[in-house]
Every structure is written in structure tokens, then in C-alpha cells.
Amino acid sequence: MSEESKNNNLFSKIQNFIFKNYIQLIISLVILLIIFIGFQTYNYFKIQDIKNSSISFFDIINENKNDLSNLEILIDDDNIFSILSKLKLIQKNNENKNFGYSNELYKELLTSSNLDDLYKSSIAANASYTMINASYEENTNNYLNDISIYINNISDESDGYFSIKKELEYLLIVSEIDLNKSEYINNSKALDKYNEIFNSSLVSTSVKERVKKIHEFQLYK
């Protein structure tokens, strides 16, 4: 069979296939077109939403740096400015010692946001240190369970966060002892954690020094 005959035969098969299945092909093309248009429309409104959130965010920040409560209108948006708004509100409420509200925002950030492990670890570490301090300032153990959850959100694999996580684990135990007015020297959990940190080659020297000072203070206070 000549090359021309082969080509004609192939063309004829394709033509017959299209003729027999043209309805299904048209339906498939229409569906693909609808999906494409829908995707483009979604992207358009997503971009517009981000632009609007961006304008609102910076307007609120620039108009009144002392009152950022209007940022609350942005915290439910599904974009980066929702995260930035929560972080700004956390910062302001921490300054005003409204730790209860900050704690709720920390929880929202860590449970509802698709954050990279590095950012999640950073926020979780910040939340842990902040709420440990809040526990002492308010003399309450109400935050201790949340702090434990924050610490668990810190990735052991993230650079620099292994030492921080170990320090926070120790600080949480010490905080629980202090707030419950227990004896440090009789708390095996605290002493075991101290020894774990001090004997670990992975924990930084600076963290070991801080933990050692707290350990000695607790022993001799």
C-alpha cells in the first residue's frame, strides 16, 4: 500500500470517528470551555479579592496605627492579608495585654491556614513564648493546654527550631510547676527534661545556658 493510500485511509478513519461521535465531542469541548471560563473567572475574582484586601489592609494601617480593630473585617478572607491582619492584631493585643484575644488568633492561624512548616514553626514558637509570659502575668494556668499544642506545631525538622522547641518544652513544665505552686526539685518531669537538654548535642549553647540559669534559680529559690 502506497504512502498516499495509507494517509487517505487514516484520514477516512478519523473522519468516520468524528462523524459517529460528533455529539460527544461537542459536549466534551463545551465542558472544557466551561471549565476554562470558570477557572479564568475564579482567578479574576481571586486577584480582585487580593487587591481589595491589600488596599484595605494598608489603608487601615496608615490611617490609625493605634487602633487596628478594623483589621477584623479582613481576618476571614482567604488570602495572605488575612494572615497579615491576624499577625498585626496579635501584635497590638499583646502590647495591650489582651492575651485572651491574641490566643484565639494564634489558634486560628495555626489551625486554618495553609502555612509552610517554617512559618508555622515561627508563629507557634512566638505563640508559646507569648502565652507562657501571659500565664505568669495573669497568674493563670488556663493557657497551658494551648501552649502544649503550639509547641507540638513547631517542626523538629525546621532549621534552628529544634533547640527552641526543647527550651519551650522545659519552660512549659516550669510554668506549670510555678503556677500550681509545686516543688521543682521533686518534679522528675522537669529534671528529666533539663538533663535531656543539657546532654543533647543538638541543642544550642545559648539555649543550654538559659535553661541552666532557670534550673539553678528553681533549685535555690
N, C-alpha and C positions, 0 to 999 in steps of 0.2 A: 504494500500500500504506500502510495506516494505521500510526501510530507503535506502537500496541499489537501489530499483526501483526509488525512488524519486531522488536520486543522478544521476542515469542514465538518467532520464527524463530531469533533469536540464542541464546536460552535452549535451544532444541531442539538446535542445533548443538553447544553446549557440553556438553549432557547426553550427546549421542551420542559426542562425543570422549572424555569421561570414561569412558563405558561400554566403549568399544572399547579404551581404553588404561589401564584402571584398574590392571592389574597393574604396568605400567611406572611409573605414577605412584606407586603404593605403594612399589615398590622405590626410586624416587628419593627419596621422603620418608624412608624408613628410612635410606638412605645419608646424607642430610643430617642426620638426627637423630644418627646415629653420629658423624659429623664434628663436630657441635656438642658432643656429650657428650665426645668425645675432646679437643677444644680446651679445654673448660672444665676437664677433668681435668688436662690438661697445665699449664694456668695455675695450678691449685690447687697442684699439687706443685712448680711453679717458685717460687711465692710462699713455700711452706713451706720449700723449699731455701734461699731467700734469707734467710728468718727464722732458720733454724738456723745458717746461716753467719754471720749478723750476731751472734747470741748468742755463738757460739764465738769469733769474732774479738775482740769486746770483753772477753770473759772472759779470754782468753789475754793480751791487752794489759794488763789491770788486775791480773792475778794476779802476773805477773813481768815487769817491763819490761826486766830484764837478760838474760832467756833467752826468746827468741821462737821457738825451734826448733819449738814445737808448731804454729806457723802453717803449717808444711809440709803439715799434713793438709788445709788449705784451698786450696792453690795450684792444685789440679787441678779445683776447682769452676768451673762455667761461669757465673760471676756477678761482680758488682763487688767482692765481698770476696776473690775470688781475686787480682784486680789489686792491691787494697789490701794483702793479705798479702805479695805479692811485693815491693811497694814498701817495706813495713816490714822485710822480711828483707834487702833490698838495703841499706837504711839501716844496719841493725845490722851486717851483714857488712862494709860499708865502714868503719864505726867500728873494727871488729876487724881490719881489713886482710885480710879473706878475699876478696880481689878476684876470685879464680878463680870462686868460687860466685856472687858478685854478677854477674859477666859472663854466666854461664849464665842467670841470672834475667832480666837485661836482654834477652837474645836471645829467651827465651820470651815476654816481654811484647810485644816488637815484631813477632814472627812469628805469634803465635797469638791475639792479642787484637784484637777489632774496635774499635780506638780511633779517635776523632776525630783529624783531622790535627793539631790544636793540641796535644792530649795526647801524641800520638805524637812530635811535634817536641820537646816538653818533655822527655819520657823519653829520647829519642835524644840530645839535647844533654847532659843530665845524665850519661848513659852515656859519652858521648865524653870529656867533661872528666874524669870519674872514672877511666876506663881509661887516659887519657894520663898522669894522675898516677900510676896504678898501674904503668905501664910504667917510669917513672923510679924509683919506689920499689923495684921488684923488678929493675930493670935488665934488662928483657926486651923483645924485640920480638914476643912471642907474641900480644899483643893487637892489633897494628896492623891486621891484616886486618878484625877485628871492628869496630874503631873506624871504619874506612873505610865499613863497612856502616851503622853507626849514623849517621854524618854524612849518608849518602845518604837516610836516613829522615827527615831534617829538611826540612820543606817550605819551598820558596822563597817560597811564597805566604802563609805564616803571618806575621802582624804581628810585627815585632821579631826574627824568626829569620833573616832574610837575612844580617844582619851577623854574628850568632853562627855561622852555617854557614861563612861566609868565614873567620872567625877560626879555627875548628876545622880547616878545610882547611889553613890555614897552620901551625897547631900540630902537625898530624899530620906534615907534611913535615919540620918542625924536629925533632920527636921521632925520626923515622926517621934523620935525619942524626946526631943525638946518640948514639942507641943503636948505630948502626953505625959510630960514630967517623969519620964522613966530614967533609969540609970544606964549611962553609956557603957560603963565598964563591965556591966553584967549582960550586955547585949551581944550575943555571939554573931548575929547577922551583921552588925556594924563592924566588929573586929575582923570577921572573915572578909568583908568587902575591902577593908583597909589593907589587909595582908595581900589580897588579890591584886590590888592596885600597885602596892609598893613592890611586889615581887614580879610584876609584869614588865617585860622588855618592850612591850608595845605602847605603854602609857608614857606620855611625855614627862620630862623632868619637872617642868613648871607645874603640871597637874599634881605630880607626886609631892612637890613642896607645899602646895596649897592644902592638899589632903592631910599631910603630916602636921601642919600647923593646927588644923581643926581637930585632928586626933589628939594632939597634945593638950589643946585647950579643954577638950571634953574630959580628958583624964584627970586634969588637975584643977578644974574649976570648982 
